[in-house]
Structure formats: C-alpha cells, structure tokens
Amino acid sequence: MVDAACCGPSGPCPLCQHPAARVHSRYWRHIAGLPASGRQMVVCLRVRWFFCDQSRSRSRTYVEQVAGLTERRLRTSTAAGRR
C-alpha cells in the first residue's frame, strides 16, 4: 500500500477548462496499481474536490486527476488499465 497526496495548482474543470479558485473538500481515493514483486499494490491517494465557479459550465464540482495515474471513474491506475 502506498499513501500519497496531491498538491500544487488546481487542475482545470473537465467541461469548461477553467482552473478552480475554491476547494470543496478532500477525500481518500483507493486505486489498484500494477503488481510489484508479485504482490498486489494499492495506492491510497488524497485528492481535492473543487468548485467550478464559471456560470456557463454545467459542472458545479469536480475532482482533480493525476496525469498518468488516475482518470474519472476508473478504480485502477491508468497504467494497470492498459495491460
């Protein structure tokens, strides 16, 4: 098991591509990774949930994604999903 947390600037809204200015909340996301030394690996990733303040956007809130690791609604890492 690997514990990690996201930090840095907010990612863009997936619908309007505008960066968020406010954090809604944070939560732990559990992602199945590729096996390491023949053992199952789980990444426990603390992600931020953002508000989208753009009035024209249909998305009111969204969760940040980590490039090369997470995608929306996917419970495995992006590398594990491509095996």
Summary of the structure (lengths in Angstrom):
residues: 83
radius of gyration: 14.2
end to end distance: 20.1
largest distance: 48.8
contacts: 207
relative contact order: 0.28
helix: 5%
strand: 40%
